[in-house]
């Protein structure tokens, strides 16, 4: 299904019944990343999966998509569906969007879980990597996307989940270069949400991979476990929903319940 937002088409799916759960995918992903989890989630919840700006079947609105831009597109879908309150789960970039949404619309947010995500802003090193990726994307896009995805998995995971990884790469390559650049720019300039997340009155959760080279799980365990309502470490990397599907599913169900 689609709605119009700032002259762009925003795609979403709406399945199941019960209290609403909004699922927000990560960078170079789309609503399809949540497919393995929908069977169980929709038994108890109304589940809305949204393609964020410049990803999947959702169009771009510019060459910089701030997390606030994406959050307002999410709000447009929620408002269209007459949803007053919801729980949110965001993977990686989707977590950043969830934080921006919760800060802008606290009255609509009853819970937020960060899956392989963080409330912290980019480090200087991470910002530089994003700048280089934006430059490279203009001339070597396919190679960059493939390399970026494959590097998220260790050797054993690559072998055990080769078909799923190939499928994820095919979905990633559907992302237009403009969407790639706009999201990287937005993530690089995003605000620090640490204080906001730690002091939020809505239910908070973090599900992180022990071997995630992007998110330092052990550091986050020390910094956040006592500040959130639910904290879970999974023996995985950044793509827990692929490498440890069952563990991720159980953690998310536990958080929601």
Backbone bond lengths (Angstrom), bond angles and torsions (degrees), N, CA, C in turn:
res aa  C-N    CA-C-N  psi(-1)  N-CA   C-N-CA  omega(-1)  CA-C   N-CA-C  phi
1 X - - - 1.452 - - 1.523 110.05 -
2 X 1.311 116.32 156.04 1.464 120.65 -176.01 1.520 111.52 -137.08
3 X 1.328 115.37 150.52 1.458 121.38 168.05 1.530 107.30 -129.52
4 X 1.322 116.37 163.09 1.455 121.03 176.98 1.524 109.55 -98.15
5 X 1.332 115.33 131.05 1.463 120.62 178.96 1.527 108.07 -139.81
6 X 1.313 116.45 116.42 1.468 122.13 -178.31 1.525 111.29 51.19
7 X 1.328 115.75 45.20 1.464 123.96 179.29 1.525 113.61 65.55
8 X 1.318 116.92 17.29 1.468 121.38 176.11 1.525 109.12 -118.98
9 X 1.315 115.76 148.45 1.459 121.22 178.33 1.530 109.30 -86.85
10 X 1.340 116.24 125.08 1.465 122.33 178.35 1.523 108.15 -108.44
11 X 1.332 116.40 123.95 1.469 121.42 -176.87 1.527 110.33 -98.22
12 X 1.351 115.01 142.21 1.461 120.13 175.57 1.520 109.71 -152.33
13 X 1.322 115.23 161.30 1.460 121.20 171.37 1.523 107.71 -120.19
14 X 1.328 116.15 153.50 1.459 121.77 -176.10 1.523 107.41 -141.30
15 X 1.348 116.30 108.80 1.459 120.73 -174.54 1.522 110.97 -135.76
16 X 1.326 116.28 155.09 1.452 121.76 175.70 1.515 112.44 79.57
17 X 1.328 115.20 -177.25 1.460 121.22 178.68 1.520 108.77 -143.84
18 X 1.322 115.28 158.12 1.457 120.46 -176.69 1.514 109.88 122.44
19 X 1.329 116.67 -162.75 1.461 120.03 -179.57 1.526 109.01 -67.39
20 X 1.337 118.51 135.77 1.473 121.13 -174.96 1.533 114.01 -67.64
21 X 1.319 115.01 138.67 1.464 123.54 172.90 1.524 107.27 -125.77
22 X 1.326 116.68 124.00 1.462 122.04 179.93 1.519 108.79 -101.23
23 X 1.331 117.27 121.89 1.464 121.94 179.91 1.527 109.79 -104.85
24 X 1.334 116.11 124.92 1.458 122.63 -176.22 1.526 109.61 -118.10
25 X 1.310 115.86 117.67 1.461 121.50 -175.70 1.530 112.08 -75.42
26 X 1.335 115.05 173.05 1.457 121.05 179.74 1.519 112.88 -94.37
27 X 1.319 115.09 -175.94 1.461 123.44 179.76 1.527 110.62 -61.23
28 X 1.330 116.55 133.66 1.468 124.46 -179.07 1.527 112.64 64.37
29 X 1.324 116.39 19.75 1.456 121.21 174.90 1.531 108.28 -116.27
30 X 1.304 116.72 -176.51 1.461 121.30 174.67 1.525 108.65 -154.90
31 X 1.318 117.37 -171.13 1.458 120.88 -175.99 1.524 113.78 -56.19
32 X 1.332 116.98 -25.07 1.473 120.42 -175.95 1.521 113.13 -66.27
33 X 1.330 118.19 -19.25 1.473 119.40 -179.73 1.528 111.68 -62.99
34 X 1.348 116.10 -23.23 1.458 120.50 -176.82 1.529 113.16 -89.09
35 X 1.316 117.56 -4.10 1.473 120.92 -174.25 1.531 114.07 -52.04
36 X 1.344 119.49 -43.25 1.474 119.11 -178.36 1.526 114.19 -64.70
37 X 1.332 117.64 -16.48 1.458 120.94 -175.43 1.535 113.34 -100.55
38 X 1.318 116.20 -11.52 1.456 119.49 -171.51 1.524 113.67 -69.10
39 X 1.320 117.96 -34.22 1.461 120.05 -176.94 1.523 111.24 -57.09
40 X 1.329 116.48 -45.95 1.464 119.45 -179.44 1.524 112.13 -78.92
41 X 1.312 116.61 -40.57 1.465 119.14 -177.22 1.529 112.21 -62.55
42 X 1.328 115.69 -40.38 1.468 118.78 -175.90 1.532 112.74 -74.27
43 X 1.329 117.83 -7.60 1.464 120.07 174.54 1.527 110.92 -68.60
44 X 1.344 115.67 -27.73 1.466 119.53 -174.75 1.523 114.26 -122.96
45 X 1.346 116.62 -15.28 1.461 119.54 -172.51 1.525 112.27 -134.40
46 X 1.301 114.49 156.55 1.463 120.80 167.04 1.526 106.16 -85.90
47 X 1.312 117.40 116.84 1.463 121.53 -171.29 1.523 110.77 -111.30
48 X 1.315 116.15 121.97 1.463 122.18 178.86 1.526 108.38 -113.31
49 X 1.314 116.31 120.47 1.474 122.19 176.28 1.529 107.73 -107.15
50 X 1.309 116.59 128.90 1.463 120.63 -175.12 1.519 110.34 -120.36
51 X 1.335 116.74 130.43 1.464 120.79 170.71 1.524 107.84 -77.63
52 X 1.317 116.57 117.69 1.463 121.03 -178.47 1.525 110.98 -72.18
53 X 1.321 116.53 165.04 1.471 121.89 -174.97 1.530 112.14 -51.02
54 X 1.340 115.26 129.46 1.461 120.59 176.61 1.509 114.51 76.04
55 X 1.334 117.99 12.29 1.463 122.14 -178.64 1.530 110.02 -129.39
56 X 1.331 115.84 150.69 1.452 120.48 177.71 1.512 112.06 57.05
57 X 1.318 115.82 -126.57 1.464 121.08 -179.11 1.531 112.98 -97.78
58 X 1.327 116.62 13.75 1.464 121.02 178.85 1.524 110.28 -101.05
59 X 1.307 115.86 135.29 1.462 121.26 -176.21 1.530 111.83 -81.95
60 X 1.329 115.37 167.57 1.462 122.75 176.93 1.532 110.17 -85.40
61 X 1.331 115.34 155.25 1.466 119.71 173.18 1.526 110.85 -119.10
62 X 1.348 116.84 1.45 1.462 120.36 178.91 1.511 110.96 176.78
63 X 1.331 116.38 -169.45 1.464 121.22 178.04 1.522 111.84 -102.34
64 X 1.315 116.43 1.68 1.466 122.33 169.13 1.523 106.80 -135.56
65 X 1.324 115.92 118.13 1.459 121.02 174.81 1.523 107.12 -109.27
66 X 1.321 117.06 98.15 1.455 119.68 177.27 1.527 109.07 -68.08
67 X 1.312 115.89 162.37 1.458 119.44 177.64 1.531 109.88 -63.30
68 X 1.318 116.09 -30.45 1.465 120.75 176.70 1.531 111.18 -69.01
69 X 1.348 117.01 -38.33 1.467 121.10 175.38 1.532 109.96 -58.63
70 X 1.336 114.88 -47.29 1.461 119.57 -178.88 1.525 110.86 -65.59
71 X 1.340 115.80 -39.37 1.464 119.95 -179.73 1.523 111.38 -63.34
72 X 1.322 117.11 -37.74 1.463 119.68 179.67 1.531 111.40 -71.05
73 X 1.342 116.89 -30.45 1.469 119.58 173.87 1.524 109.87 -66.35
74 X 1.343 116.07 -39.32 1.470 121.02 175.44 1.526 109.81 -61.94
75 X 1.313 116.00 -44.60 1.471 120.21 179.45 1.529 111.58 -62.08
76 X 1.335 116.36 -34.93 1.461 119.78 178.57 1.529 110.84 -62.58
77 X 1.341 115.99 -40.14 1.469 120.18 178.24 1.526 110.06 -66.70
78 X 1.330 116.17 -46.73 1.462 120.70 -178.70 1.533 110.97 -61.04
79 X 1.309 115.74 -42.57 1.467 120.02 178.81 1.517 111.08 -64.91
80 X 1.343 116.44 -40.57 1.459 121.60 178.15 1.527 110.92 -59.59
81 X 1.336 116.07 -34.43 1.463 121.17 -178.47 1.527 112.73 -88.93
82 X 1.341 116.22 5.25 1.466 121.69 179.79 1.524 112.44 57.25
83 X 1.332 115.74 38.66 1.469 121.51 176.79 1.527 108.57 -94.04
84 X 1.319 116.23 122.48 1.463 120.80 -177.50 1.523 113.13 -89.79
85 X 1.340 116.67 -36.40 1.459 121.17 178.76 1.525 109.42 -141.34
86 X 1.336 115.84 151.60 1.461 119.45 -177.79 1.522 110.59 -158.01
87 X 1.333 114.31 159.84 1.455 121.49 168.87 1.529 107.00 -97.12
88 X 1.341 116.70 144.24 1.461 120.95 -178.74 1.523 110.62 -122.87
89 X 1.331 114.77 142.52 1.462 121.75 172.16 1.523 106.60 -129.71
90 X 1.335 116.97 127.26 1.457 120.54 -178.83 1.508 111.89 -127.81
91 X 1.327 115.70 128.44 1.468 120.55 175.96 1.516 109.89 -91.00
92 X 1.327 117.71 124.84 1.464 123.77 175.27 1.536 110.46 51.82
93 X 1.338 119.15 -112.39 1.456 121.39 178.22 1.525 111.60 -56.58
94 X 1.316 116.77 -34.46 1.461 120.50 178.02 1.525 112.20 -60.76
95 X 1.332 116.13 -30.11 1.459 120.25 175.01 1.507 111.77 -68.03
96 X 1.345 116.01 -39.20 1.472 119.82 177.49 1.535 110.14 -63.17
97 X 1.326 114.95 -40.16 1.468 120.00 178.80 1.530 110.03 -66.48
98 X 1.334 116.00 -41.06 1.451 120.19 178.14 1.523 112.17 -60.18
99 X 1.333 116.22 -39.43 1.465 120.77 177.82 1.529 110.92 -64.41
100 X 1.338 115.89 -44.32 1.469 120.14 178.84 1.527 110.47 -63.36
101 X 1.335 116.27 -39.00 1.467 120.26 178.50 1.530 110.52 -64.75
102 X 1.322 116.40 -47.33 1.461 120.80 -177.02 1.526 111.65 -62.89
103 X 1.326 116.48 -36.70 1.464 119.45 179.25 1.525 111.02 -70.05
104 X 1.331 116.29 -38.90 1.469 120.46 -179.88 1.526 112.46 -76.89
105 X 1.349 116.11 -30.47 1.471 120.59 -174.82 1.536 110.91 -133.26
106 X 1.315 117.17 62.07 1.471 119.41 -178.01 1.523 113.04 -61.76
107 X 1.331 116.14 -29.10 1.467 119.79 -179.01 1.528 112.09 -70.39
108 X 1.321 117.13 -18.23 1.465 121.25 179.37 1.533 112.22 -97.33
109 X 1.325 117.30 -7.40 1.460 122.02 -172.94 1.521 111.55 -106.30
110 X 1.329 116.47 115.77 1.470 119.56 176.54 1.521 111.62 -100.26
111 X 1.341 116.97 -21.16 1.460 120.32 -179.70 1.528 109.41 -162.23
112 X 1.339 115.64 149.74 1.458 121.41 176.96 1.521 109.09 -144.04
113 X 1.331 115.93 123.55 1.458 121.78 176.98 1.532 109.31 -114.49
114 X 1.326 116.09 128.28 1.461 122.29 177.11 1.520 108.80 -95.58
115 X 1.324 117.02 112.16 1.460 123.16 178.17 1.520 108.83 -98.63
116 X 1.334 116.55 114.97 1.474 120.92 -176.74 1.525 110.02 50.37
117 X 1.325 115.27 45.05 1.455 120.92 -176.49 1.522 109.17 -142.02
118 X 1.328 116.54 173.63 1.458 121.47 -175.45 1.527 110.72 -148.20
119 X 1.337 117.57 150.51 1.457 119.77 173.81 1.525 112.33 -82.63
120 X 1.324 116.95 -4.29 1.459 121.60 -177.36 1.525 111.54 -80.79
121 X 1.321 116.87 147.24 1.459 120.77 177.31 1.525 110.00 -79.30
122 X 1.323 116.45 169.47 1.461 121.54 -179.62 1.524 111.68 -62.69
123 X 1.329 115.69 142.79 1.459 120.72 170.72 1.528 108.71 -75.25
124 X 1.319 117.13 168.41 1.467 120.96 177.75 1.518 110.26 -60.01
125 X 1.338 116.43 -40.13 1.462 120.90 -179.98 1.527 111.11 -63.77
126 X 1.330 115.62 -41.19 1.465 120.13 -179.67 1.529 110.54 -66.97
127 X 1.318 116.66 -38.87 1.457 120.64 177.82 1.527 110.43 -61.64
128 X 1.331 116.91 -40.79 1.463 120.69 179.04 1.520 111.46 -65.30
129 X 1.334 116.71 -39.86 1.469 120.55 176.96 1.524 110.73 -61.39
130 X 1.305 116.62 -39.20 1.469 120.15 179.30 1.530 110.67 -66.16
131 X 1.327 117.08 -41.31 1.470 120.76 178.35 1.521 110.49 -59.58
132 X 1.325 116.55 -44.66 1.466 120.80 179.81 1.524 111.01 -64.72
133 X 1.333 115.96 -39.33 1.467 120.13 -179.68 1.523 110.56 -64.56
134 X 1.327 117.27 -39.03 1.469 121.23 179.14 1.525 110.28 -62.76
135 X 1.322 117.01 -42.52 1.471 121.23 178.57 1.522 110.29 -64.81
136 X 1.323 116.78 -45.80 1.458 121.89 -178.17 1.522 111.71 -65.16
137 X 1.339 116.55 -34.56 1.468 120.96 -177.00 1.519 112.37 -60.61
138 X 1.316 116.72 -28.63 1.466 121.06 -176.44 1.528 112.67 -70.69
139 X 1.329 117.31 -20.44 1.470 120.01 -177.79 1.531 114.13 -125.72
140 X 1.336 117.35 -22.76 1.470 120.48 -175.23 1.528 110.79 -135.14
141 X 1.314 115.55 49.32 1.464 120.31 -170.73 1.530 113.34 -61.24
142 X 1.320 117.86 -53.37 1.466 120.79 -177.71 1.523 111.76 -57.54
143 X 1.309 116.12 -45.74 1.458 120.87 179.67 1.524 111.08 -62.17
144 X 1.322 116.67 -41.81 1.458 121.77 -179.40 1.517 111.66 -63.82
145 X 1.332 116.96 -45.91 1.465 120.87 -179.11 1.522 110.65 -63.30
146 X 1.325 116.55 -46.55 1.471 120.01 179.65 1.529 111.13 -60.18
147 X 1.327 115.99 -46.28 1.456 121.29 -178.72 1.526 110.81 -63.73
148 X 1.332 116.18 -43.48 1.465 120.71 -178.93 1.523 111.61 -60.62
149 X 1.328 116.74 -42.34 1.458 120.62 -178.35 1.523 111.90 -71.17
150 X 1.315 116.36 -47.63 1.463 120.35 -176.87 1.523 110.92 -61.49
151 X 1.322 117.01 -36.45 1.463 121.07 -177.99 1.523 113.77 -68.98
152 X 1.327 116.97 -9.07 1.460 120.57 178.86 1.529 112.17 -81.75
153 X 1.348 116.65 -7.66 1.459 120.57 -175.58 1.517 111.76 -120.66
154 X 1.340 116.05 143.75 1.466 120.01 174.64 1.526 109.04 -79.07
155 X 1.328 115.88 172.13 1.461 121.51 -174.38 1.529 112.71 -58.52
156 X 1.329 116.66 -45.24 1.468 120.20 -177.97 1.536 111.04 -64.25
157 X 1.325 116.16 -43.33 1.467 120.35 179.46 1.521 110.87 -63.72
158 X 1.333 116.79 -39.38 1.473 120.75 178.02 1.519 111.03 -58.34
159 X 1.321 115.92 -39.19 1.467 120.44 -178.76 1.525 111.33 -75.01
160 X 1.327 116.62 -43.08 1.465 120.99 -175.65 1.527 113.03 -73.63
161 X 1.327 116.82 -27.64 1.467 120.19 -175.02 1.529 111.72 -125.26
162 X 1.312 116.02 34.83 1.468 120.81 -175.26 1.528 112.62 -58.96
163 X 1.331 117.90 -40.99 1.463 120.44 -178.36 1.527 111.20 -68.01
164 X 1.339 116.46 -41.22 1.462 120.07 179.23 1.528 111.59 -66.97
165 X 1.334 115.34 -36.94 1.465 119.62 179.06 1.527 110.29 -67.59
166 X 1.314 116.79 -41.21 1.470 120.62 177.40 1.529 110.76 -61.83
167 X 1.333 115.97 -40.60 1.460 119.70 178.26 1.527 110.47 -64.68
168 X 1.326 116.67 -41.75 1.466 120.85 179.35 1.521 110.97 -63.18
169 X 1.325 116.44 -37.89 1.472 120.68 178.06 1.526 110.64 -66.15
170 X 1.333 116.93 -40.82 1.469 120.20 177.67 1.527 110.43 -60.54
171 X 1.338 116.34 -41.66 1.462 120.10 178.16 1.526 110.35 -66.32
172 X 1.319 116.42 -40.13 1.476 120.83 -179.45 1.521 111.36 -62.21
173 X 1.320 116.45 -38.97 1.468 120.88 -178.02 1.529 112.63 -70.22
174 X 1.328 116.98 -11.78 1.466 120.31 174.78 1.527 111.21 -75.83
175 X 1.336 115.99 -16.89 1.466 120.54 179.00 1.522 109.28 -68.74
176 X 1.320 119.80 123.30 1.462 121.29 178.92 1.529 110.80 -66.64
177 X 1.320 116.45 154.88 1.469 120.84 179.82 1.527 110.15 -56.90
178 X 1.324 117.22 -38.63 1.460 119.81 178.92 1.526 111.15 -60.31
179 X 1.334 117.12 -40.82 1.455 121.09 178.12 1.520 111.71 -64.54
180 X 1.337 116.02 -38.96 1.465 122.43 177.68 1.526 110.28 -60.80
181 X 1.331 115.52 -51.48 1.465 121.02 -177.52 1.524 111.01 -64.68
182 X 1.321 116.40 -44.93 1.465 120.85 -177.02 1.529 111.76 -63.07
183 X 1.339 116.96 -40.04 1.466 120.67 -179.67 1.525 110.90 -70.77
184 X 1.338 117.32 -43.96 1.470 120.79 177.98 1.526 110.38 -58.71
185 X 1.322 116.38 -44.29 1.462 120.68 179.83 1.524 110.70 -62.58
186 X 1.320 116.19 -42.84 1.456 120.70 179.76 1.516 112.88 -65.35
187 X 1.335 116.55 -42.13 1.466 119.95 179.93 1.520 111.06 -67.41
188 X 1.314 116.58 -37.88 1.462 120.88 -179.23 1.523 111.89 -62.72
189 X 1.320 116.86 -34.81 1.466 121.79 -175.66 1.528 113.73 -99.98
190 X 1.321 117.25 10.72 1.463 119.12 -175.56 1.538 111.62 -69.72
191 X 1.322 114.04 154.58 1.461 121.13 -179.66 1.527 111.76 -73.78
192 X 1.312 114.93 163.78 1.455 121.84 172.65 1.537 107.59 -85.87
193 X 1.336 116.71 124.21 1.469 121.09 -176.97 1.524 112.21 -111.05
194 X 1.326 117.67 16.11 1.464 120.74 -174.23 1.529 111.45 -59.38
195 X 1.323 117.12 -55.59 1.473 120.36 -178.07 1.524 110.95 -61.07
196 X 1.328 116.24 -41.65 1.464 120.71 179.19 1.518 110.89 -60.38
197 X 1.329 117.31 -46.95 1.466 121.77 -176.58 1.526 111.00 -66.78
198 X 1.325 116.68 -42.06 1.462 120.42 -177.30 1.531 112.75 -67.99
199 X 1.306 117.20 -27.80 1.476 120.39 -175.93 1.523 113.23 -108.29
200 X 1.319 117.51 9.27 1.463 120.96 -177.98 1.525 111.64 -63.94
201 X 1.306 115.68 147.48 1.465 120.32 178.12 1.520 112.13 -90.00
202 X 1.341 117.75 -16.77 1.465 119.89 175.57 1.527 109.49 -79.99
203 X 1.327 116.48 164.01 1.454 121.92 -179.46 1.532 109.95 -66.24
204 X 1.335 117.14 134.20 1.459 121.18 -177.79 1.527 111.24 -123.57
205 X 1.313 115.71 148.40 1.457 120.36 178.65 1.514 112.13 -150.56
206 X 1.333 115.58 155.81 1.464 121.93 175.23 1.522 108.27 -137.56
207 X 1.323 115.81 131.25 1.462 122.26 174.67 1.524 106.02 -124.83
208 X 1.335 116.46 110.58 1.461 121.03 -172.52 1.520 111.80 -123.02
209 X 1.333 115.52 155.71 1.453 122.01 176.88 1.520 111.03 -92.59
210 X 1.312 117.09 130.80 1.465 121.07 -178.33 1.532 112.24 -60.71
211 X 1.328 116.06 -30.08 1.462 120.58 -175.40 1.525 113.06 -107.45
212 X 1.313 116.30 23.85 1.463 121.96 -178.70 1.528 109.20 -76.29
213 X 1.338 117.52 118.38 1.466 119.55 -178.69 1.533 111.93 -81.82
214 X 1.325 116.95 -10.37 1.468 120.81 177.92 1.531 111.01 -90.22
215 X 1.326 116.62 -43.36 1.462 122.38 179.77 1.532 108.56 -109.25
216 X 1.321 117.81 119.54 1.468 122.31 179.21 1.526 108.82 -75.74
217 X 1.320 116.03 97.38 1.463 121.10 -173.02 1.526 112.57 -64.40
218 X 1.321 117.11 -41.82 1.462 119.71 -178.41 1.525 111.43 -64.92
219 X 1.315 116.73 -40.68 1.469 120.83 177.60 1.526 110.07 -64.70
220 X 1.327 115.69 -41.79 1.464 119.50 179.41 1.533 111.55 -66.61
221 X 1.321 116.63 -32.79 1.461 120.84 176.75 1.531 109.99 -59.41
222 X 1.323 115.71 -45.23 1.464 121.36 179.81 1.531 111.16 -68.08
223 X 1.338 115.60 -42.97 1.465 120.84 -172.58 1.525 114.70 -79.27
224 X 1.356 117.33 -25.85 1.468 118.57 -169.65 1.524 116.36 -124.69
225 X 1.316 118.89 -19.89 1.466 119.45 -172.45 1.529 112.39 -55.29
226 X 1.312 117.33 -39.79 1.463 120.30 -178.00 1.529 113.03 -79.52
227 X 1.330 116.82 -7.53 1.466 120.79 -176.79 1.528 113.55 -104.92
228 X 1.335 117.28 -11.96 1.463 119.75 -177.60 1.522 110.19 -112.50
229 X 1.313 115.90 161.17 1.466 120.96 -178.83 1.523 112.57 -79.73
230 X 1.323 116.47 -25.23 1.466 120.76 -178.23 1.526 108.86 -145.00
231 X 1.325 116.47 127.14 1.472 121.19 179.12 1.517 108.34 -136.79
232 X 1.347 115.94 127.83 1.464 120.49 -177.91 1.523 110.85 -140.02
233 X 1.326 115.58 128.52 1.458 121.15 173.29 1.522 108.91 -100.87
234 X 1.333 116.26 132.40 1.458 122.63 179.26 1.526 108.70 -115.44
235 X 1.304 116.91 144.43 1.467 121.37 -179.52 1.522 109.63 -77.13
236 X 1.335 115.22 72.82 1.463 121.19 -176.04 1.513 109.85 -150.72
237 X 1.337 115.49 -178.02 1.450 121.49 174.18 1.516 109.96 -100.98
238 X 1.346 116.23 -144.10 1.458 120.96 -175.34 1.524 112.71 -75.15
239 X 1.322 116.73 -21.90 1.467 120.50 -176.35 1.528 109.91 -108.17
240 X 1.314 115.31 63.26 1.468 121.11 -176.90 1.517 112.77 -58.53
241 X 1.328 116.84 -31.40 1.467 120.63 -177.22 1.525 112.06 -69.20
242 X 1.329 116.97 -14.28 1.466 121.01 176.68 1.521 110.90 -103.40
243 X 1.335 116.62 -49.95 1.463 120.31 -173.58 1.532 113.32 -77.64
244 X 1.326 117.33 -30.06 1.473 121.02 179.66 1.531 108.99 -135.81
245 X 1.314 114.90 66.08 1.468 121.46 -173.50 1.524 112.66 -60.16
246 X 1.323 117.75 -47.64 1.464 120.43 -176.87 1.521 111.77 -66.38
247 X 1.330 116.27 -43.08 1.462 120.16 179.32 1.528 110.68 -62.88
248 X 1.330 115.88 -40.31 1.459 120.30 178.64 1.514 111.05 -65.59
249 X 1.309 116.30 -44.98 1.466 121.20 179.48 1.529 110.89 -59.12
250 X 1.320 116.23 -45.95 1.469 120.44 -179.42 1.525 111.09 -63.91
251 X 1.333 116.04 -39.82 1.470 119.75 -179.68 1.518 111.13 -65.05
252 X 1.332 116.89 -42.68 1.458 120.45 -179.28 1.528 111.19 -67.20
253 X 1.313 117.09 -40.76 1.465 120.60 177.17 1.522 111.17 -62.94
254 X 1.333 115.29 -39.92 1.457 120.40 177.77 1.519 110.61 -62.68
255 X 1.319 116.32 -44.14 1.469 120.34 178.99 1.526 110.89 -60.95
256 X 1.307 116.31 -47.36 1.467 120.41 -176.47 1.529 112.46 -66.08
257 X 1.320 115.83 -31.32 1.476 119.26 -177.17 1.520 112.30 -82.42
